Amino acid sequence: MAPRANWKGFLKVGEVNCPVALYTAASTSERISFRTINRVTGHTVNRQYVDSDTGKPVDKDDQVKGYEVSQGEYIVLEPEEVAAAVPESDKTLEVSAFIGCGEIDDVYFDKPYYLAPADKSAQEAFALIREGMRKKKVAAIAQTVLFRRVRTVLIRAHNDGLVATTLNFDYEVRSAKEAFGDVPELKIKGEMLELAEHIIKTKMGKFDVTKFDDRYEAALAEVVKAKLEGKKIQPRKETASAKVVDLMAALRESAGQGGKKAAASSSGKKAASGSRAAPRKKAS
């Protein structure tokens, strides 16, 4: 069964219009989720909004949006006033520019979606746009109204379709200076840098998402299973904190371990090669 589209509209490149559908590419719906339970009755607990001053419940019809202008002072916005700020949508993802695939810093990436033809009539135009982008190794920048907000979207070729990643606005991304302001400028050189390069070289590989497990989710599933079976849940023991060690000594040790693994791999291959049976000589 085909997934339900989150959004349907048109991908517009110049004068080419292509009907497209947007599908969620990443979701947390498969994670284990919990409900809040009343320990005494075993019933589920429902959330209720109460007045912060009187403590009395507030009916849904009496709940409105408020913007704080000063401490404890708000201006109230009615639902129709908030709705007036929602931009009109023409359901068009209009491409404004093509850029190099690696030109945008990943820190601006928000959420990925799959972009596919909305119907059979759109397949040829869709394939033309996709293959043109793939051949030129470019991504497209477009804007449209998604879920009541104007969103900037980065569109890239992906397998038989396209991936549309919503982008954070500039004001949403914090300056790196806030995080790195206290990091001193240090020049690393000599043996220390060579050791670091060696360690990186011995650990080079390729990204395979199937090799990474959600250990918390797996452990949580085991806890739920144990609870269903009536087993006692053992509390986790606290792990000892990492000791501060000499950086140079740690680098040398890491480099040595990397070298041993590489040597073991090499010797294993040689042993496997040497263990093959020698070809038989033909009888005279």
HELIX and SHEET records of a PDB file:
HELIX    1   1 LYS A   60  ASP A   62  5                                   3    
HELIX    2   2 PRO A   79  ALA A   83  1                                   5    
HELIX    3   3 ASP A  106  TYR A  108  5                                   3    
HELIX    4   4 LYS A  120  ALA A  122  5                                   3    
HELIX    5   5 GLN A  123  LYS A  136  1                                  14    
HELIX    6   6 ASP A  170  GLU A  172  5                                   3    
HELIX    7   7 ALA A  176  PHE A  180  1                                   5    
HELIX    8   8 GLU A  191  THR A  202  1                                  12    
HELIX    9   9 VAL A  209  LYS A  211  5                                   3    
HELIX   10  10 ARG A  215  LEU A  228  1                                  14    
HELIX   11  11 LEU A  247  GLY A  274  1                                  28    
SHEET    1   A 8 TRP A   7  VAL A  13  0                                        
SHEET    2   A 8 VAL A  16  THR A  24 -1                                        
SHEET    3   A 8 PHE A 109  PRO A 117 -1                                        
SHEET    4   A 8 GLY A 161  LEU A 167 -1                                        
SHEET    5   A 8 ARG A 149  HIS A 158 -1                                        
SHEET    6   A 8 VAL A 138  LEU A 146 -1                                        
SHEET    7   A 8 THR A  92  GLY A 100 -1                                        
SHEET    8   A 8 TRP A   7  VAL A  13  1                                        
SHEET    1   B 2 LYS A  65  SER A  70  0                                        
SHEET    2   B 2 GLU A  73  LEU A  77 -1                                        
END                                                                             
